[in-house]
Amino acid sequence: MSEKHIEELIIRFIEGSCPDEEMRELLDWVRESTEHRDTLFGMKDIYDRSRLRERMTDEQIEAGWMRLVAECGIPEEEGRAAARTEEYYPQPVEERRTITPPRSGLWRRIGWSVVSTAACLAIFVTGYHLLRDERTEWITVANLTDNQRHLILPDGSAVWLNDGATLRYPQQFEKNGREVRLEGEAFFDIVRDETSPFVVRSKLLLVEVLGTRFNVDASDSKAQVVLESGSINLGRIENDRVVRQVMLQPGEAGQVYSSHDGIDVEQVDLMLYTSWKDYYLVIKSQCLGDVVRMLAKRYRTDIRIDDARIRNERFSGRFSQDQSLDEIFGVIDLMMPIDYRFDGESWIITAKN
């Protein structure tokens, strides 16, 4: 894998525009060595801090940048030139465009230096309290977009946050345990570590794994875990204590409700619960009823099939998350004749006469 290709992947990851297949490629690279991991975190740290430019004057930003340059041993003239380049100070989120990696490689050099030099980490401290809870030194990430958001945790594990989800995790994991806290839905791809269990905690449940892939959807009234691979120890939480536990196997879903005791376990179709994280929705001989469930979840809307004759009809297809429901239903109509309409609250599907 070339250095140029890695830089492009990192930039897309930082910008939040890295598709699922490239995210897996970047994750493999990060897991190759601690140097790769620190390089990524260093570049992400600089980017996050520089995004706060609207809260600082140009003079403050340049002064902080030049302190960083001095600590990292970069020639002053090169540093001043970079400090005045827009590439290093991107626009706010709503105005951003794709960033082109600097030809000089300065971005990579500073990215590595910022995590290896303690002084560099304190440069752009203004506004950093937005990302950290100083009392616990945990980082909070909230996905306020309409799409999934990719994260790589300090141990190299990957997380896909669904819209509206919030994840909290420590800046550095403890040696004997890795714990994160979740509200909403997220998919986890966890690096295996026999000496350090990975724990996902929500109000109603606690998930403990060593290394695996699974989906968690947690709210105050209901929480669900769907296991794709490996095994999971799922615990029900009451009054901040684990009161019941079950072991999940691949393809199983465990559900906890605030309204009653116990943990419900059932066998499920993984695609129905994990496809939301992928840029493309790939359907392989699925019945229309299951496809409608996936679309309703992905688009956060109500979809009803008012004709039992077509509920179990099967088809295959591939849809992008950029497509509207109207466009997707139009494609389905080419494979199985349907009528579809939106009544202001729900999509209604019937067989075409």
Protein Blocks (a to p, Z undefined) as FASTA:
>chain_A
ZZklmmmmmmmmmnopacfklmmmmmmmmmmpmklmmmmmmmmmmmmmmmmmmmpcfklm
mmmmmmmmmmnopafklmmmmmmpmklmccdfklgccddddfklmmmmmmmmmmmpmklm
mmmmghklmmpcfklopacdddfbfbdcddddfkopacdddehiacdddfbdcfkbccdd
dedjddddddddfklccddddfkbccddfbdcddddddfkbccdddfbhcddddddeehi
afbdcdddehiacdddfkbgcjddddddfklmmmmmpmbdcdehiafklmmmmmmmmnop
adddfbfklmmpccdddddfkbcfklmmmmmmmmoccddddehjaccddddZZ
